[in-house]
Amino acid sequence: MSCPHLRRLATLGEFRYIDSCPCNGGIVHLSWDVATLHLSLKDFAWLAAVVEEAAGRESPDLPLVLWVGSVALRMSRTEGLELQGMIRAALAEMMPKQPEPTQIGPFTRLLN
């Protein structure tokens, strides 16, 4: 059953995407081929840090095997970089948008 409040955060393709929903304090749904991981916001932040570290390693010929609990996602180096980009895009979508400097407070920014 799908949550009616799902919001797409990032997409690589039909079977590779990240959604979020506000249920249970916020859940991130990471779909990668046939696996979908349902992560709390804290666990998603942990995953983002792990993927950043793994993608930054210099091992172009070795596959990346990412274990999340008892689920393993095996991917090539290129796919690991794609996952990293997708997670970065999702995190950017999750962050609140910063107001323009002209919209902050009672002051107006004057252009030169």
N, C-alpha and C positions, 0 to 999 in steps of 0.2 A: 504494500500500500504506500502510496506517495503522499508526502506532506503537501497540503494546498498552499503553503507559504514559501515554497522553494524559490530561491533567487539564484540565477546563474551568475557566477563570479568570473569564471575563465573557461575557455574551451580550446582544445587542441583538435578535436574531431568528434564524430558521432558517439564514440565509446570512451573518450578521454576528456573529462571535464570536472569542474568543481562547482558545487552548489552549496548554498547555506540556507538554514532556516532558523527561526527564533525559538524553536521548541526546546524545552529542557535547559534553558539558559543559553542556547545557541549551539547548533550542531553543524559541522562542515561535512559534506558528502563528497568524497574524492572517488571518482569512477575512473578506473584504468582497465580498459578492455573488459574482462568478465568479472572483475572484482570491484566492489564498492565498499569503501571504508567509511564508517560513520564516526566522526571524531568530535570530541568536545573542543571548544576554542583553545583551551590549554594544550590539549594533545596535538591540535593542528599547528600551534606555534612550535611545539617540540619537533614535529615532523618537518616543518619548514627549516629549522636550524640543522637538523640531521641531513636533509637534502642539500642544503647550502654547503655543508662541510664535505659531503660525499662528492658532490659535483665539482668541488674545487680541487680535488686530489688529481695528481698527475698520473693517470693510468688509462691512457686512451684505448688500449687493447682489451682491458678487462671489463667484463660486464658488471653492472651495478646490481646488487641484490639488496633490496630494502625490506627488512623484516619489521612488521608492525604487528605486535602480538604474535599470533601463530600464522599470520598471512605473510607470504613472501612475494614481493613484486620483483621480477627479474627483468632487467632492461639493458640495452646497449648504452654506451657512453652518450651517444647522441640523444637517446630517449631520456636519459637522466637529465641532460641539459634542458630538454623540452619540459620535463616535469618541473624542474627548477623555475623555468620561466612562467609556467602556468601557476605555480604556487605564488610567485612574486606578484603576478597580475591579480590573483585572488586576494592577497593581503592588501594590495593597493585599493581594491574595491571595498574591502572591509573597513578601511580606515575612514574616519569621518572627513569629509571635505573641508579644507581650511578656507575661511572666507577671504575674499580679496582684501588687500590692505585698505582700499577706499571704503569698505563696508564695516571696518572695525571701529567701534566707538563713535563718538559724536564728531570726530574730525574728518575733514575732507582732504584727500591728497591732491595737491596742486601739481599739474604737469608743467615742466619747463618749456 
